[in-house]
Structure formats: C-alpha cells, structure tokens
Amino acid sequence: MCAGKGDAEIVFTPTAAGSNTAAGSKKPVPCDGAVVFQRFAAKDSLELDVEGKPGATGMVAWRINEV
C-alpha cells in the first residue's frame, strides 16, 4: 500500500546469477491509499524496492504472506 500523493513502482532485482526474474522489472503502484495486491514467484533470491515518481510523497507499507 502507498499512502500519499503521486505514483511509485515496485522494482524487482534478481540477486542470484541466472535468476528467472527480469532485472529491473517494475510494477506501478498508485499512492492513493488503496491496497495493491501483487503475487509473484521467483526461483532465486531477489530484492524488492520502491521508486517514487517525481513529485511523489508519502509512505509505503509491505505485507509478505509467504517466503
């Protein structure tokens, strides 16, 4: 969930060589307070990050259901 104004993106970055997750894959997240549900699977480890679009302000909350 992103609460604030503007838009952000969830960025997936593989951390293991040969990962099947595309480097730099991004998913848009509107910062309007609505819950965003995103299911994804990866064979190897990866990093999740958030990149705010220019002018975006607010906070992002994560809930990871299963690892």
All heavy atoms as TSV, in Angstrom:
chain	resi	resn	atom	element	x	y	z
A	1	MET	N	N	0.844	-1.175	0.000
A	1	MET	CA	C	0.000	0.000	0.000
A	1	MET	C	C	0.881	1.226	0.000
A	1	MET	O	O	1.911	1.253	0.642
A	1	MET	CB	C	-0.887	0.003	1.237
A	1	MET	CG	C	-1.794	1.199	1.296
A	1	MET	SD	S	-2.932	1.115	2.658
A	1	MET	CE	C	-2.133	2.229	3.775
A	2	CYS	N	N	0.481	2.224	-0.721
A	2	CYS	CA	C	1.179	3.501	-0.748
A	2	CYS	C	C	0.168	4.584	-0.376
A	2	CYS	O	O	-0.897	4.667	-0.974
A	2	CYS	CB	C	1.764	3.755	-2.137
A	2	CYS	SG	S	2.740	5.265	-2.246
A	3	ALA	N	N	0.497	5.359	0.644
A	3	ALA	CA	C	-0.391	6.430	1.073
A	3	ALA	C	C	0.336	7.754	0.905
A	3	ALA	O	O	1.444	7.925	1.392
A	3	ALA	CB	C	-0.800	6.227	2.524
A	4	GLY	N	N	-0.261	8.663	0.207
A	4	GLY	CA	C	0.347	9.959	-0.049
A	4	GLY	C	C	-0.223	10.517	-1.328
A	4	GLY	O	O	-1.420	10.461	-1.556
A	5	LYS	N	N	0.665	11.028	-2.191
A	5	LYS	CA	C	0.204	11.508	-3.492
A	5	LYS	C	C	1.256	11.164	-4.540
A	5	LYS	O	O	2.433	10.987	-4.232
A	5	LYS	CB	C	-0.055	13.013	-3.475
A	5	LYS	CG	C	1.178	13.849	-3.286
A	5	LYS	CD	C	0.853	15.324	-3.388
A	5	LYS	CE	C	2.161	16.113	-3.389
A	5	LYS	NZ	N	1.976	17.492	-3.729
A	6	GLY	N	N	0.820	11.026	-5.760
A	6	GLY	CA	C	1.719	10.673	-6.844
A	6	GLY	C	C	1.706	9.180	-7.108
A	6	GLY	O	O	0.783	8.477	-6.719
A	7	ASP	N	N	2.745	8.704	-7.765
A	7	ASP	CA	C	2.842	7.293	-8.118
A	7	ASP	C	C	4.224	6.762	-7.772
A	7	ASP	O	O	5.202	7.510	-7.718
A	7	ASP	CB	C	2.603	7.097	-9.615
A	7	ASP	CG	C	1.160	7.399	-10.001
A	7	ASP	OD1	O	0.257	6.770	-9.420
A	7	ASP	OD2	O	0.953	8.259	-10.872
A	8	ALA	N	N	4.286	5.459	-7.572
A	8	ALA	CA	C	5.538	4.777	-7.288
A	8	ALA	C	C	5.558	3.479	-8.080
A	8	ALA	O	O	4.570	3.097	-8.703
A	8	ALA	CB	C	5.652	4.491	-5.790
A	9	GLU	N	N	6.694	2.788	-8.057
A	9	GLU	CA	C	6.816	1.490	-8.713
A	9	GLU	C	C	7.529	0.521	-7.769
A	9	GLU	O	O	8.466	0.906	-7.083
A	9	GLU	CB	C	7.644	1.596	-9.994
A	9	GLU	CG	C	6.979	2.364	-11.091
A	9	GLU	CD	C	7.857	2.504	-12.315
A	9	GLU	OE1	O	9.080	2.664	-12.181
A	9	GLU	OE2	O	7.294	2.437	-13.417
A	10	ILE	N	N	7.052	-0.718	-7.748
A	10	ILE	CA	C	7.780	-1.790	-7.064
A	10	ILE	C	C	8.816	-2.286	-8.060
A	10	ILE	O	O	8.488	-2.570	-9.212
A	10	ILE	CB	C	6.848	-2.946	-6.673
A	10	ILE	CG1	C	5.752	-2.464	-5.731
A	10	ILE	CG2	C	7.654	-4.079	-6.045
A	10	ILE	CD1	C	4.701	-3.508	-5.448
A	11	VAL	N	N	10.063	-2.397	-7.632
A	11	VAL	CA	C	11.147	-2.811	-8.511
A	11	VAL	C	C	11.693	-4.151	-8.009
A	11	VAL	O	O	12.025	-4.292	-6.844
A	11	VAL	CB	C	12.286	-1.767	-8.526
A	11	VAL	CG1	C	13.397	-2.203	-9.459
A	11	VAL	CG2	C	11.749	-0.407	-8.940
A	12	PHE	N	N	11.741	-5.138	-8.901
A	12	PHE	CA	C	12.266	-6.466	-8.598
A	12	PHE	C	C	13.659	-6.587	-9.210
A	12	PHE	O	O	13.820	-6.385	-10.414
A	12	PHE	CB	C	11.381	-7.550	-9.219
A	12	PHE	CG	C	9.947	-7.478	-8.773
A	12	PHE	CD1	C	9.023	-6.749	-9.505
A	12	PHE	CD2	C	9.528	-8.129	-7.644
A	12	PHE	CE1	C	7.694	-6.686	-9.120
A	12	PHE	CE2	C	8.198	-8.072	-7.238
A	12	PHE	CZ	C	7.288	-7.342	-7.971
A	13	THR	N	N	14.657	-6.921	-8.407
A	13	THR	CA	C	16.020	-7.072	-8.894
A	13	THR	C	C	16.553	-8.424	-8.463
A	13	THR	O	O	16.624	-8.701	-7.265
A	13	THR	CB	C	16.934	-5.966	-8.333
A	13	THR	OG1	O	16.345	-4.696	-8.615
A	13	THR	CG2	C	18.313	-6.037	-8.949
A	14	PRO	N	N	16.925	-9.299	-9.408
A	14	PRO	CA	C	17.472	-10.601	-9.031
A	14	PRO	C	C	18.822	-10.433	-8.342
A	14	PRO	O	O	19.606	-9.561	-8.706
A	14	PRO	CB	C	17.625	-11.342	-10.348
A	14	PRO	CG	C	17.433	-10.353	-11.427
A	14	PRO	CD	C	16.830	-9.127	-10.843
A	15	THR	N	N	19.078	-11.249	-7.328
A	15	THR	CA	C	20.351	-11.184	-6.617
A	15	THR	C	C	21.202	-12.412	-6.876
A	15	THR	O	O	22.323	-12.486	-6.416
A	15	THR	CB	C	20.133	-11.032	-5.104
A	15	THR	OG1	O	19.360	-12.136	-4.636
A	15	THR	CG2	C	19.430	-9.732	-4.783
A	16	ALA	N	N	20.677	-13.392	-7.602
A	16	ALA	CA	C	21.429	-14.614	-7.911
A	16	ALA	C	C	21.648	-14.703	-9.414
A	16	ALA	O	O	20.777	-14.343	-10.200
A	16	ALA	CB	C	20.669	-15.849	-7.431
A	17	ALA	N	N	22.812	-15.183	-9.809
A	17	ALA	CA	C	23.106	-15.357	-11.238
A	17	ALA	C	C	22.122	-16.350	-11.838
A	17	ALA	O	O	21.789	-17.364	-11.227
A	17	ALA	CB	C	24.530	-15.853	-11.416
A	18	GLY	N	N	21.615	-16.042	-13.018
A	18	GLY	CA	C	20.701	-16.943	-13.706
A	18	GLY	C	C	19.278	-16.897	-13.197
A	18	GLY	O	O	18.473	-17.759	-13.500
A	19	SER	N	N	18.925	-15.879	-12.418
A	19	SER	CA	C	17.558	-15.771	-11.915
A	19	SER	C	C	16.581	-15.639	-13.076
A	19	SER	O	O	16.887	-15.052	-14.098
A	19	SER	CB	C	17.435	-14.552	-11.001
A	19	SER	OG	O	16.105	-14.376	-10.594
A	20	ASN	N	N	15.372	-16.189	-12.898
A	20	ASN	CA	C	14.375	-16.109	-13.966
A	20	ASN	C	C	13.541	-14.835	-13.891
A	20	ASN	O	O	12.649	-14.638	-14.680
A	20	ASN	CB	C	13.467	-17.338	-13.951
A	20	ASN	CG	C	12.592	-17.393	-12.718
A	20	ASN	OD1	O	12.854	-16.744	-11.715
A	20	ASN	ND2	N	11.545	-18.193	-12.775
A	21	THR	N	N	13.798	-13.962	-12.938
A	21	THR	CA	C	13.089	-12.699	-12.830
A	21	THR	C	C	13.861	-11.653	-13.619
A	21	THR	O	O	15.049	-11.483	-13.417
A	21	THR	CB	C	12.977	-12.248	-11.358
A	21	THR	OG1	O	12.353	-13.287	-10.619
A	21	THR	CG2	C	12.162	-10.990	-11.231
A	22	ALA	N	N	13.204	-10.967	-14.518
A	22	ALA	CA	C	13.875	-9.976	-15.361
A	22	ALA	C	C	14.449	-8.849	-14.503
A	22	ALA	O	O	13.756	-8.292	-13.661
A	22	ALA	CB	C	12.905	-9.413	-16.382
A	23	ALA	N	N	15.706	-8.537	-14.707
A	23	ALA	CA	C	16.355	-7.456	-13.969
A	23	ALA	C	C	15.616	-6.158	-14.215
A	23	ALA	O	O	15.295	-5.818	-15.345
A	23	ALA	CB	C	17.811	-7.329	-14.398
A	24	GLY	N	N	15.327	-5.455	-13.139
A	24	GLY	CA	C	14.672	-4.162	-13.278
A	24	GLY	C	C	13.195	-4.228	-13.584
A	24	GLY	O	O	12.619	-3.236	-13.969
A	25	SER	N	N	12.553	-5.406	-13.420
A	25	SER	CA	C	11.105	-5.491	-13.632
A	25	SER	C	C	10.408	-4.529	-12.684
A	25	SER	O	O	10.778	-4.431	-11.521
A	25	SER	CB	C	10.607	-6.907	-13.375
A	25	SER	OG	O	11.126	-7.796	-14.317
A	26	LYS	N	N	9.386	-3.825	-13.182
A	26	LYS	CA	C	8.696	-2.835	-12.367
A	26	LYS	C	C	7.193	-3.029	-12.460
A	26	LYS	O	O	6.663	-3.417	-13.493
A	26	LYS	CB	C	9.045	-1.428	-12.835
A	26	LYS	CG	C	10.511	-1.102	-12.690
A	26	LYS	CD	C	10.822	0.291	-13.187
A	26	LYS	CE	C	12.300	0.588	-13.026
A	26	LYS	NZ	N	12.620	1.969	-13.361
A	27	LYS	N	N	6.496	-2.756	-11.365
A	27	LYS	CA	C	5.038	-2.795	-11.317
A	27	LYS	C	C	4.558	-1.467	-10.750
A	27	LYS	O	O	5.014	-1.039	-9.695
A	27	LYS	CB	C	4.545	-3.925	-10.396
A	27	LYS	CG	C	5.014	-5.298	-10.793
A	27	LYS	CD	C	4.312	-5.776	-12.028
A	27	LYS	CE	C	4.751	-7.195	-12.355
A	27	LYS	NZ	N	4.221	-7.697	-13.563
A	28	PRO	N	N	3.629	-0.777	-11.428
A	28	PRO	CA	C	3.149	0.524	-10.931
A	28	PRO	C	C	2.291	0.373	-9.675
A	28	PRO	O	O	1.574	-0.609	-9.516
A	28	PRO	CB	C	2.317	1.057	-12.091
A	28	PRO	CG	C	1.930	-0.144	-12.874
A	28	PRO	CD	C	3.016	-1.158	-12.686
A	29	VAL	N	N	2.409	1.367	-8.776
A	29	VAL	CA	C	1.617	1.411	-7.547
A	29	VAL	C	C	1.114	2.840	-7.371
A	29	VAL	O	O	1.912	3.756	-7.206
A	29	VAL	CB	C	2.464	1.021	-6.311
A	29	VAL	CG1	C	1.637	1.120	-5.042
A	29	VAL	CG2	C	3.056	-0.362	-6.454
A	30	PRO	N	N	-0.196	3.066	-7.424
A	30	PRO	CA	C	-0.710	4.413	-7.185
A	30	PRO	C	C	-0.659	4.743	-5.691
A	30	PRO	O	O	-0.921	3.875	-4.858
A	30	PRO	CB	C	-2.157	4.332	-7.678
A	30	PRO	CG	C	-2.517	2.890	-7.538
A	30	PRO	CD	C	-1.246	2.117	-7.760
A	31	CYS	N	N	-0.277	5.951	-5.339
A	31	CYS	CA	C	-0.205	6.354	-3.926
A	31	CYS	C	C	-1.506	7.026	-3.508
A	31	CYS	O	O	-1.543	8.191	-3.151
A	31	CYS	CB	C	0.987	7.280	-3.708
A	31	CYS	SG	S	2.551	6.426	-3.798
A	32	ASP	N	N	-2.584	6.256	-3.576
A	32	ASP	CA	C	-3.895	6.801	-3.238
A	32	ASP	C	C	-4.498	6.153	-1.995
A	32	ASP	O	O	-5.662	6.338	-1.697
A	32	ASP	CB	C	-4.843	6.646	-4.421
A	32	ASP	CG	C	-5.030	5.194	-4.845
A	32	ASP	OD1	O	-4.467	4.285	-4.194
A	32	ASP	OD2	O	-5.743	4.972	-5.844
A	33	GLY	N	N	-3.697	5.367	-1.258
A	33	GLY	CA	C	-4.178	4.729	-0.038
A	33	GLY	C	C	-4.865	3.400	-0.264
A	33	GLY	O	O	-5.215	2.712	0.684
A	34	ALA	N	N	-5.072	3.009	-1.519
A	34	ALA	CA	C	-5.710	1.723	-1.813
A	34	ALA	C	C	-4.691	0.593	-1.680
A	34	ALA	O	O	-3.512	0.761	-1.975
A	34	ALA	CB	C	-6.286	1.739	-3.224
A	35	VAL	N	N	-5.157	-0.556	-1.240
A	35	VAL	CA	C	-4.300	-1.724	-1.114
A	35	VAL	C	C	-4.016	-2.287	-2.500
A	35	VAL	O	O	-4.915	-2.435	-3.317
A	35	VAL	CB	C	-4.963	-2.801	-0.234
A	35	VAL	CG1	C	-4.117	-4.069	-0.200
A	35	VAL	CG2	C	-5.175	-2.265	1.176
A	36	VAL	N	N	-2.759	-2.569	-2.769
A	36	VAL	CA	C	-2.342	-3.167	-4.035
A	36	VAL	C	C	-1.881	-4.580	-3.733
A	36	VAL	O	O	-1.015	-4.786	-2.888
A	36	VAL	CB	C	-1.193	-2.368	-4.688
A	36	VAL	CG1	C	-0.693	-3.060	-5.933
A	36	VAL	CG2	C	-1.644	-0.954	-4.993
A	37	PHE	N	N	-2.486	-5.553	-4.389
A	37	PHE	CA	C	-2.110	-6.946	-4.181
A	37	PHE	C	C	-1.327	-7.397	-5.401
A	37	PHE	O	O	-1.809	-7.299	-6.522
A	37	PHE	CB	C	-3.350	-7.812	-4.005
A	37	PHE	CG	C	-3.020	-9.266	-3.746
A	37	PHE	CD1	C	-2.635	-9.681	-2.501
A	37	PHE	CD2	C	-3.092	-10.191	-4.771
A	37	PHE	CE1	C	-2.332	-11.002	-2.266
A	37	PHE	CE2	C	-2.783	-11.517	-4.551
A	37	PHE	CZ	C	-2.408	-11.933	-3.288
A	38	GLN	N	N	-0.123	-7.856	-5.177
A	38	GLN	CA	C	0.717	-8.316	-6.278
A	38	GLN	C	C	1.308	-9.675	-5.906
A	38	GLN	O	O	2.036	-9.786	-4.927
A	38	GLN	CB	C	1.850	-7.320	-6.543
A	38	GLN	CG	C	2.765	-7.718	-7.668
A	38	GLN	CD	C	2.061	-7.718	-9.013
A	38	GLN	OE1	O	1.368	-6.763	-9.356
A	38	GLN	NE2	N	2.207	-8.774	-9.761
A	39	ARG	N	N	0.968	-10.689	-6.647
A	39	ARG	CA	C	1.527	-12.017	-6.423
A	39	ARG	C	C	2.617	-12.250	-7.454
A	39	ARG	O	O	2.436	-11.952	-8.629
A	39	ARG	CB	C	0.466	-13.091	-6.571
A	39	ARG	CG	C	1.017	-14.494	-6.363
A	39	ARG	CD	C	-0.082	-15.483	-6.364
A	39	ARG	NE	N	-0.786	-15.285	-5.097
A	39	ARG	CZ	C	-1.686	-16.131	-4.621
A	39	ARG	NH1	N	-2.039	-17.180	-5.306
A	39	ARG	NH2	N	-2.268	-15.899	-3.476
A	40	PHE	N	N	3.756	-12.764	-7.017
A	40	PHE	CA	C	4.829	-13.073	-7.940
A	40	PHE	C	C	5.611	-14.257	-7.398
A	40	PHE	O	O	5.545	-14.581	-6.214
A	40	PHE	CB	C	5.746	-11.863	-8.160
A	40	PHE	CG	C	6.470	-11.428	-6.917
A	40	PHE	CD1	C	7.733	-11.913	-6.633
A	40	PHE	CD2	C	5.879	-10.550	-6.035
A	40	PHE	CE1	C	8.391	-11.531	-5.477
A	40	PHE	CE2	C	6.529	-10.168	-4.881
A	40	PHE	CZ	C	7.787	-10.656	-4.609
A	41	ALA	N	N	6.315	-14.918	-8.267
A	41	ALA	CA	C	7.130	-16.066	-7.890
A	41	ALA	C	C	8.502	-15.914	-8.523
A	41	ALA	O	O	8.631	-15.378	-9.618
A	41	ALA	CB	C	6.483	-17.358	-8.366
A	42	ALA	N	N	9.517	-16.377	-7.837
A	42	ALA	CA	C	10.882	-16.334	-8.354
A	42	ALA	C	C	11.590	-17.607	-7.921
A	42	ALA	O	O	11.350	-18.112	-6.831
A	42	ALA	CB	C	11.613	-15.117	-7.831
A	43	LYS	N	N	12.437	-18.121	-8.792
A	43	LYS	CA	C	13.209	-19.318	-8.451
A	43	LYS	C	C	14.319	-19.011	-7.460
A	43	LYS	O	O	14.631	-19.799	-6.593
A	43	LYS	CB	C	13.857	-19.889	-9.716
A	43	LYS	CG	C	13.044	-20.868	-10.457
A	43	LYS	CD	C	13.882	-21.407	-11.588
A	43	LYS	CE	C	13.371	-22.740	-12.034
A	43	LYS	NZ	N	14.098	-23.236	-13.185
A	44	ASP	N	N	14.947	-17.862	-7.639
A	44	ASP	CA	C	16.100	-17.482	-6.837
A	44	ASP	C	C	15.763	-16.264	-5.988
A	44	ASP	O	O	14.667	-15.719	-6.072
A	44	ASP	CB	C	17.285	-17.165	-7.763
A	44	ASP	CG	C	17.680	-18.366	-8.609
A	44	ASP	OD1	O	17.921	-19.437	-8.016
A	44	ASP	OD2	O	17.720	-18.232	-9.838
A	45	SER	N	N	16.733	-15.822	-5.201
A	45	SER	CA	C	16.513	-14.656	-4.351
A	45	SER	C	C	16.420	-13.394	-5.196
A	45	SER	O	O	16.947	-13.320	-6.303
A	45	SER	CB	C	17.642	-14.536	-3.333
A	45	SER	OG	O	18.879	-14.359	-3.977
A	46	LEU	N	N	15.700	-12.417	-4.670
A	46	LEU	CA	C	15.573	-11.139	-5.341
A	46	LEU	C	C	15.390	-10.052	-4.306
A	46	LEU	O	O	15.097	-10.321	-3.153
A	46	LEU	CB	C	14.427	-11.148	-6.346
A	46	LEU	CG	C	13.034	-11.487	-5.835
A	46	LEU	CD1	C	12.333	-10.229	-5.353
A	46	LEU	CD2	C	12.222	-12.111	-6.944
A	47	GLU	N	N	15.595	-8.824	-4.734
A	47	GLU	CA	C	15.378	-7.669	-3.878
A	47	GLU	C	C	14.135	-6.939	-4.342
A	47	GLU	O	O	13.868	-6.854	-5.536
A	47	GLU	CB	C	16.571	-6.716	-3.956
A	47	GLU	CG	C	17.826	-7.260	-3.345
A	47	GLU	CD	C	18.997	-6.280	-3.439
A	47	GLU	OE1	O	18.802	-5.132	-3.899
A	47	GLU	OE2	O	20.096	-6.687	-3.058
A	48	LEU	N	N	13.377	-6.423	-3.388
A	48	LEU	CA	C	12.210	-5.587	-3.677
A	48	LEU	C	C	12.528	-4.182	-3.208
A	48	LEU	O	O	13.063	-3.993	-2.125
A	48	LEU	CB	C	10.978	-6.078	-2.917
A	48	LEU	CG	C	10.426	-7.426	-3.286
A	48	LEU	CD1	C	9.282	-7.784	-2.356
A	48	LEU	CD2	C	9.967	-7.453	-4.713
A	49	ASP	N	N	12.200	-3.219	-4.011
A	49	ASP	CA	C	12.433	-1.834	-3.649
A	49	ASP	C	C	11.278	-1.008	-4.203
A	49	ASP	O	O	10.485	-1.497	-4.999
A	49	ASP	CB	C	13.762	-1.352	-4.230
A	49	ASP	CG	C	14.304	-0.129	-3.514
A	49	ASP	OD1	O	13.670	0.353	-2.552
A	49	ASP	OD2	O	15.370	0.358	-3.911
A	50	VAL	N	N	11.195	0.222	-3.786
A	50	VAL	CA	C	10.170	1.135	-4.283
A	50	VAL	C	C	10.860	2.367	-4.827
A	50	VAL	O	O	11.746	2.924	-4.186
A	50	VAL	CB	C	9.186	1.541	-3.165
A	50	VAL	CG1	C	8.203	2.581	-3.667
A	50	VAL	CG2	C	8.469	0.336	-2.624
A	51	GLU	N	N	10.465	2.775	-6.018
A	51	GLU	CA	C	10.960	4.007	-6.622
A	51	GLU	C	C	9.785	4.952	-6.795
A	51	GLU	O	O	8.813	4.621	-7.466
A	51	GLU	CB	C	11.591	3.727	-7.992
A	51	GLU	CG	C	12.864	2.925	-7.925
A	51	GLU	CD	C	13.463	2.686	-9.307
A	51	GLU	OE1	O	12.876	3.106	-10.330
A	51	GLU	OE2	O	14.518	2.056	-9.353
A	52	GLY	N	N	9.871	6.114	-6.160
A	52	GLY	CA	C	8.829	7.116	-6.318
A	52	GLY	C	C	9.008	7.880	-7.609
A	52	GLY	O	O	10.127	8.155	-8.025
A	53	LYS	N	N	7.915	8.193	-8.258
A	53	LYS	CA	C	7.946	9.043	-9.439
A	53	LYS	C	C	8.219	10.476	-8.983
A	53	LYS	O	O	7.963	10.825	-7.831
A	53	LYS	CB	C	6.605	8.979	-10.180
A	53	LYS	CG	C	6.266	7.615	-10.712
A	53	LYS	CD	C	7.147	7.289	-11.880
A	53	LYS	CE	C	6.657	6.005	-12.526
A	53	LYS	NZ	N	7.262	5.743	-13.788
A	54	PRO	N	N	8.726	11.337	-9.867
A	54	PRO	CA	C	8.991	12.725	-9.484
A	54	PRO	C	C	7.763	13.389	-8.864
A	54	PRO	O	O	6.653	13.266	-9.380
A	54	PRO	CB	C	9.369	13.398	-10.809
A	54	PRO	CG	C	9.935	12.277	-11.634
A	54	PRO	CD	C	9.107	11.068	-11.262
A	55	GLY	N	N	7.953	14.028	-7.724
A	55	GLY	CA	C	6.871	14.731	-7.041
A	55	GLY	C	C	6.045	13.862	-6.110
A	55	GLY	O	O	5.179	14.365	-5.417
A	56	ALA	N	N	6.300	12.551	-6.071
A	56	ALA	CA	C	5.530	11.661	-5.194
A	56	ALA	C	C	5.981	11.849	-3.745
A	56	ALA	O	O	7.160	12.035	-3.463
A	56	ALA	CB	C	5.715	10.211	-5.610
A	57	THR	N	N	5.023	11.831	-2.830
A	57	THR	CA	C	5.319	11.901	-1.405
A	57	THR	C	C	4.440	10.903	-0.689
A	57	THR	O	O	3.362	10.552	-1.165
A	57	THR	CB	C	5.038	13.305	-0.827
A	57	THR	OG1	O	3.656	13.606	-1.000
A	57	THR	CG2	C	5.882	14.365	-1.489
A	58	GLY	N	N	4.881	10.427	0.458
A	58	GLY	CA	C	4.067	9.513	1.242
A	58	GLY	C	C	4.874	8.378	1.810
A	58	GLY	O	O	6.091	8.466	1.970
A	59	MET	N	N	4.189	7.281	2.100
A	59	MET	CA	C	4.847	6.119	2.691
A	59	MET	C	C	4.328	4.852	2.042
A	59	MET	O	O	3.229	4.820	1.489
A	59	MET	CB	C	4.610	6.072	4.186
A	59	MET	CG	C	3.176	5.917	4.569
A	59	MET	SD	S	2.996	5.936	6.337
A	59	MET	CE	C	1.228	5.892	6.464
A	60	VAL	N	N	5.135	3.806	2.106
A	60	VAL	CA	C	4.786	2.515	1.533
A	60	VAL	C	C	4.844	1.482	2.651
A	60	VAL	O	O	5.768	1.479	3.458
A	60	VAL	CB	C	5.765	2.133	0.406
A	60	VAL	CG1	C	5.493	0.740	-0.097
A	60	VAL	CG2	C	5.678	3.137	-0.730
A	61	ALA	N	N	3.850	0.594	2.690
A	61	ALA	CA	C	3.821	-0.491	3.672
A	61	ALA	C	C	3.821	-1.821	2.933
A	61	ALA	O	O	3.173	-1.969	1.902
A	61	ALA	CB	C	2.568	-0.382	4.546
A	62	TRP	N	N	4.582	-2.782	3.449
A	62	TRP	CA	C	4.673	-4.116	2.847
A	62	TRP	C	C	3.999	-5.142	3.749
A	62	TRP	O	O	4.051	-5.026	4.980
A	62	TRP	CB	C	6.130	-4.553	2.716
A	62	TRP	CG	C	6.963	-3.742	1.818
A	62	TRP	CD1	C	7.783	-2.718	2.178
A	62	TRP	CD2	C	7.092	-3.877	0.407
A	62	TRP	NE1	N	8.404	-2.213	1.078
A	62	TRP	CE2	C	8.003	-2.896	-0.024
A	62	TRP	CE3	C	6.522	-4.726	-0.535
A	62	TRP	CZ2	C	8.372	-2.765	-1.351
A	62	TRP	CZ3	C	6.888	-4.582	-1.851
A	62	TRP	CH2	C	7.797	-3.617	-2.250
A	63	ARG	N	N	3.423	-6.121	3.142
A	63	ARG	CA	C	2.965	-7.321	3.876
A	63	ARG	C	C	3.361	-8.495	3.013
A	63	ARG	O	O	2.870	-8.664	1.885
A	63	ARG	CB	C	1.471	-7.323	4.070
A	63	ARG	CG	C	1.011	-8.582	4.755
A	63	ARG	CD	C	-0.479	-8.593	4.955
A	63	ARG	NE	N	-0.905	-9.923	5.380
A	63	ARG	CZ	C	-2.148	-10.261	5.489
A	63	ARG	NH1	N	-3.108	-9.414	5.232
A	63	ARG	NH2	N	-2.455	-11.480	5.863
A	64	ILE	N	N	4.255	-9.315	3.524
A	64	ILE	CA	C	4.708	-10.500	2.797
A	64	ILE	C	C	4.029	-11.696	3.430
A	64	ILE	O	O	4.201	-11.973	4.614
A	64	ILE	CB	C	6.245	-10.617	2.860
A	64	ILE	CG1	C	6.869	-9.381	2.208
A	64	ILE	CG2	C	6.709	-11.905	2.186
A	64	ILE	CD1	C	8.364	-9.286	2.339
A	65	ASN	N	N	3.228	-12.421	2.641
A	65	ASN	CA	C	2.451	-13.531	3.151
A	65	ASN	C	C	3.252	-14.822	3.255
A	65	ASN	O	O	3.019	-15.619	4.139
A	65	ASN	CB	C	1.221	-13.788	2.290
A	65	ASN	CG	C	0.213	-12.667	2.404
A	65	ASN	OD1	O	0.163	-11.959	3.400
A	65	ASN	ND2	N	-0.577	-12.481	1.372
A	66	GLU	N	N	4.148	-15.057	2.336
A	66	GLU	CA	C	4.871	-16.332	2.302
A	66	GLU	C	C	6.206	-16.140	1.616
A	66	GLU	O	O	6.317	-15.410	0.651
A	66	GLU	CB	C	4.059	-17.376	1.540
A	66	GLU	CG	C	4.628	-18.762	1.597
A	66	GLU	CD	C	3.715	-19.764	0.900
A	66	GLU	OE1	O	2.488	-19.529	0.886
A	66	GLU	OE2	O	4.242	-20.748	0.393
A	67	VAL	N	N	7.218	-16.828	2.137
A	67	VAL	CA	C	8.552	-16.785	1.520
A	67	VAL	C	C	8.949	-18.189	1.149
A	67	VAL	O	O	8.735	-19.115	1.866
A	67	VAL	CB	C	9.590	-16.176	2.484
A	67	VAL	CG1	C	10.975	-16.207	1.873
A	67	VAL	CG2	C	9.209	-14.767	2.833
